[in-house]
Amino acid sequence: MSSLKDIKNRIKSVRNIQQITKAMKMVAASRIRKAEDQLKAARPYADKLKEVVFDLTAGMDEVLHPLMEVRPVKNVAILVVSSDKGLCGAYNNNLLKMAWKELDETPPHKLVAVGSKVVKYLARRGVKPDEARINWEPQFEMAQEYANLLTDWFVSGEVDQVVVYYTQAVTSMTQEPVREVILPLQKEGLDQEAGAIPYEFEPSADAALNVLLPRYVRNVIFRILMESKVAELAARLKAMSNATDNADKLADELTLQFFRLRQEAITTEILEICSGAEALAASK
C-alpha cells in the first residue's frame, strides 16, 4: 500500500501536469480562433474564383486545358499533410493509418510529406519522400510552391493523378482524415449555381483558363493547409481539455485516498494509545 508521502507526491505531480495541460489548452484555444478567422477570410476569394472558373468551363463542350486532362492512372503523386507536434489525440494516427494503406498497396510515383510526424512515420518504414517539409504554417507562398511542383509533375506527364491526404475539422470536437483528388480538375467538382448567364471573356476563355486554373489549384492547396491546421488545433484543444479534466479527477481521487489513509493512521494511533493506557491501568 502506498504511504501518505507517496500519495502526496503523486498529487503534487498530477497538479503540475494539470497546469501544463491547462496552459496548452489555452494556447490551442487562442490559436484556433486565429486559424479559423484566417480560413473564413480566404473563403470569399475562393468562392468567387470557383464561380468564375465554373462560368468559363460551363459554356465549353470540351475543355482542353492540361490541368483538366483525364488520363489512365498509371503514376500517382501523393501529398500527406500532418502536424509537427503531438499531444493532439488520434489526429496523426488516423491520418497516417489511412494514407499508409494506399502507400503500402500501391507505392506512388511521387511523394510529398508535410509535417514532422509523417516524415518520421515514413522514415521508420524505410520510405524517403521526394519532397519534405517540417515546422510549417499555412502560408500562401507555401501553397504556391506546392501548386507549382504538383502541376509541373501532372502537366509533364510524370504523374496522371494528384492525391492529397489531410485532416478536416468536421466540428470543433470531431476531426476526420480525408482523401482528395486535386488533379486532374473535374468540371463536376466545380458544380454550383453559376454559369446561368453567358459571359464573354477577353481575349478568350482559353486564355483566361490559363491564368485562373493554376490559381485555382494554388487556392485548393492553401485551403487544405488551413483546414489541416484548424483540425490539428481543434484536436489538441480537445485532447488537452480531456487531459486537464482527467488530471483534476485523478487528483481528487488521490486526495480522497490520502485523507482516508490519514484517518486510518490517526484511528490506529488512538487505538494503540488507548490500549496502552488500559494495559498500564490494569497492571497497577
HUMO-V782671 format. One record per helix or strand of 2 or more residues. SS is the DSSP state (@ for helix, = for strand). FROM is the first residue (numbers start at 1). TO is the last residue. If there is no record, write none. Layout:
ss:SS from:FROM to:TO
ss:SS from:FROM to:TO
//
This chain:
ss:@ from:4 to:58
ss:@ from:66 to:68
ss:= from:76 to:81
ss:@ from:91 to:105
ss:= from:110 to:114
ss:@ from:116 to:124
ss:= from:131 to:133
ss:@ from:140 to:155
ss:= from:161 to:169
ss:= from:175 to:183
ss:@ from:187 to:190
ss:@ from:205 to:283
//
